Amino acid sequence: MGFSAPKLMHLLAVAICSFLLMFAHGDASVGKNCVSDERDALLEFKQGITEDPVGRLATWHGGEEDCCRWRGVRCSNRTGHVLELRLGNANYDIYSYTSLAGEISRSLLTFKHLQHLDLSFNNLNGSTGRIPEFLASLKNLKYLNLSGISFHGRVPPQLGNLTALQYLDLSSMGATYSIDLSWLKHLHFSFCSEDDVRTIFFI
């Protein structure tokens, strides 16, 4: 079945954004040992995961000292700081069977250099069921993907503090809403216009 012109434009916009963002993370590598407190923070994050049915965090354990080698973790090849956490569930068509479950730990605040955070299509809505406001403190984030998580309630306008953000996906959630989208004006999308963000990511 063919795609309509608007649907093709939608897919093209997402593809272009994702492709260009690949070049924004050229410092990512697994060749440098991770920073010890960031390793501890990753283990704390794992403690907030109550279900991992396919063992996606199986490499996250005390026996492997270098967290830069853990699945889904990418570090700077110069400093060892964690730059990316890629924990999105690729099998989103059956994500209830393959997704991580639990909560998004505040230990993420340890990652002062984090640029890329993908937690999409996991059951990480936690006890409150709301998008964690503390994510707005990750000031170096360029990419944030929380799509497919069953959050509800108001989208925290504090996300407008993420002025380095270039890609934001809050689509396919639960009953989330935003009374006022003026906080988007504080964001500077280099690769996607504000209009693109409104039409693609808030569905």
Stockholm file with secondary structure:
# STOCKHOLM 1.0

chainA/1-203         MGFSAPKLMHLLAVAICSFLLMFAHGDASVGKNCVSDERDALLEFKQGITEDPVGRLATWHGGEEDCCRWRGVRCSNRTGHVLELRLGNANYDIYSYTSLAGEISRSLLTFKHLQHLDLSFNNLNGSTGRIPEFLASLKNLKYLNLSGISFHGRVPPQLGNLTALQYLDLSSMGATYSIDLSWLKHLHFSFCSEDDVRTIFFI
#=GR chainA/1-203 SS CCCCHHHHHHHHHHHHHHHHHHGGGTTEESSSCCCHHHHHHHHHHHHTEEECTTCTTTTCSTTCCCGGGSTTEEEETTTCCEEEEECCCSCGGGHHHHCCEECCCGGGGGCTTCCEEECTTSBCCTTTCSCCGGGGGCTTCSEEECTTCCCCEECCGGGGGCTTCCEEECCSCSSEECSCGGGGGGCCCSSSCHHHHHHHHCC
#=GC SS_cons         CCCCHHHHHHHHHHHHHHHHHHGGGTTEESSSCCCHHHHHHHHHHHHTEEECTTCTTTTCSTTCCCGGGSTTEEEETTTCCEEEEECCCSCGGGHHHHCCEECCCGGGGGCTTCCEEECTTSBCCTTTCSCCGGGGGCTTCSEEECTTCCCCEECCGGGGGCTTCCEEECCSCSSEECSCGGGGGGCCCSSSCHHHHHHHHCC
//
